[in-house]
Amino acid sequence: MDFIILKDVTKTYPTGVTAVSGLDLTIKKGDFAFIIGASGSGKSTLIKMLYREEKPTSGEILIGGVRVEKLKNRKVYKLRRKLGIVFQDFKLLPKLTAYENVAFALEMYGLTKDEIRDKTLKALDLVGLKDKAKSFPDELSGGEQQRVSIARAIVNSPKLLICDEPTGNLDPEMSMEVMKALEVINELGTTILVVTHDRDIVNKMKKRVIKLDQGRVVTDSEKGTYTVNEKR
């Protein structure tokens, strides 16, 4: 079942720069895909359009049947409730524990304390950090901090998890910790998109690989690779 559909999507910024040009892409429900390409290839613009930080100049974007570019600004929050977003910098609140950082994402939904506790502990358990619930960010490794940020992103059971360079600040061992956590989440049915420059991770994971160049999809391979001569 197609979950994300982009049809002839173009994004031209007011500066005149066209970051995405006539892009067509389909992501099936439950897919795990890497998005790669050189700097300026359109990766960041693509994912920003998916969570409606940017709107396309033309074309159609559908997520779960919802026309993203047609959403009124006051309804964008409904889309984002169905998404989880993970960034390169962990964006954890330093004075809150791992548990509190994850629980904080639920407090706006009016859940009971018991509901928040159950969902938070489940999310931390999924990323292998239930035993670190009382730890503060500065007591955690970089990989553990990123896994807390993933737990926070999935605590509300999103249909789609978007990760923008999630291993950019991590060493290879910590990067694999993060990828293994994402794989567990994907196996439970969440669709995952990972924008990355991390060649080793892409090659080890053997997932779908979508390469962008000048705002278009130039290769799209199941169990693809990030080859040695690939431009970063």
N, C-alpha and C positions, 0 to 999 in steps of 0.2 A: 504494500500500500504506500503510495507516494505521500510523504508528510510535508516536505518542503519543495516548492516548485517556483523557479524563477524563469520568467519568459521574456526574452529580449530586453533585459534590464540594462539601462545606461544611467550612469551618474556623472554629471558634469558640475564641478564646483563653480561658484561665482568668479573665481580667478581665471576660469577658462580651461582648467585642467580636467580632462576626462579620465576618471579613475577606473570606471567600469564601463565596458562598451559592448552592447548587444549580447549580454551574458545569458546563456541558457544553462540551467542546472536542476537536477532532480535528486532529492535525498529521500530514501525510503524510511518508513517508520522502523526504529530499532537499528538503523545503520550506525556505523562508527567510521568516520572519514577524517583524514588529514587534509588540510588545505595548505599547499606550499606554493612558493614562487619568490622571485627576487623582490627586493624592496621596491615599492611603487607599482607592484603588479596588480593591486586591487584587493588584496586579502582583507585588510582592515576595513576598507569601505564596504566590502561585501557583508561582513558580520555586523557592522554598525547598521546596515539597512535591515538585517534580520531582526534586530531588537529595537528598531525604529529610532535610533539616535540620529540617523540620516534617512532621508526619503529619496527614492530614485527620481531622476529627471524624467524618465519614461520607462515603460515596461510594467510587468506584474510580479508581485511577490506574494505567495500564499504559504501560510504555515497552518497546518491542520484545517485547511479550508477557509481560513481567515485572510482576506485581502489586506496585508499589512500596510501597504502604502495608502490605502483608502481610509484607514482608521483615523477618527477624529482625535486630536491631541488629548482630550480629556478621557479617552478610552484606551490609551496606550498602556496604562498600568495593568489593564486586564490581560493584554498580551504578555507583558513582562512577568506576570504571576505564573504563567505557564512555562517560563524559561528560567534556566539557571545560567549565570555568567561568571566565569573565572578569569582573572587577569594575571599578568606576569608578576605584578607586585601584589602581595597577599591581601592588603587592605584590612588587616585584622586590627581591632581596637586593643591597644597595648595594655590597658588597665582591666580588661575583661579576660576571664579564663576561656579556654577552648569551648567549654560548655556554654558560657554566657555569650560568646561571639556567635555561636550557631543559633542559640535560642533567641537572640536579639532579632533575627530575621523573621521570627514567627510572631513577635509581640504585637505587630500591627494588625494581625488577623482576628483578634478577639478570642483566642483559644484559652481554655482553662490551663492552670498550671500543670495539671496531670497530662493533658494533651501535649503541651509544649515539651514536658520532660520526656514523654514517650518518643515523640518525633525526633527530638534532639539526640537522645541516646542512640536511637536507631541509625541516624545519619552518621554519627561518630563511629558507631560499630561498623558500618559499611565501608568506611575508609580506614578501618583498623586502628582507631584512636580512642576507643571507649575508655581505656585505662589512663588516658591523658586528659580526661574531661576537666580536671581541676587545675591543670597546668596553664600558666600564662604564656603568651607568645614568645617572650624572651627565654623561656625554659624549653622551647621546642626547637628541633632542627628546621632547616629551611624546607625540607621535604614534608615534615610534619605540619608546619605552618600552612603549606599549600594544600595539604589534605584537609586541614580544618576549613580552609576557604572553600574547598569542594563540598565538604559536609554542609556548610552554610548555604551553598548554591543549590543543593539537592534536598534540603530539609523539607521543602514544601512539595516534594514529588513532582518536579517539572517534567514535561514531556520531552524537552530539548535542553541539552547542556552545551553551551558554547564556551570554548576555552581559548583565550587569546595568549599565545606563547606561555603556557602554564609552567614550562620547565626552563624558561629563559634565564632564571637566576640560580639554577640548581646544578649540582654536579651529576655525573652519569648515574650513580647509585640512587641518589634521591629522585632523579628524573624517572627512573624505573618504578620507584615506590608510587609515584603519582600516577603513572600510566597503568599500573596494576589496579589501583583504586578505580580509575576510570573504566577499566575493563569489567570489573565487578558490577559497577553501576549500569554499564551497557548491557550486560547479561540479564539484568532485571527488566530490561525493556526501554530504557531511556536512550533516545537518539543523541549521538555525540558528534560534535564538530570540533576539531582541534586545529587552530592555526599555529604553525610552527616552522622554525628554521632548523630544528634539531634532527639532523640527518640520521644519526644513530638510532634514535627512538623510532623514527618512521620505519627504518629498515628492520628493526627487531620486532615491531608489532605486527607487521604484515597485514595491515588493514587497507581499506580503500584509500587511494591517494589521488587528489584532484590538484592539478597544477594550473595556476593562473599565469598569464603573461599579457601585459598591456590590457588588463581588464577583461580578458576572455579565458575560457577554459581551453587549454591546449592539449592536455592529456587527462584521462580519467580511468584509472586502473584498479580493479579489484586486487587485493593483496599486492599493491604496488610498492615501489621503492623510491628512495631519494638518492639518485645515482651520484657517483663521485664527481662527475663533471657538471652536476646541477649547479646553477648559479644560486648564490645565497641572497 
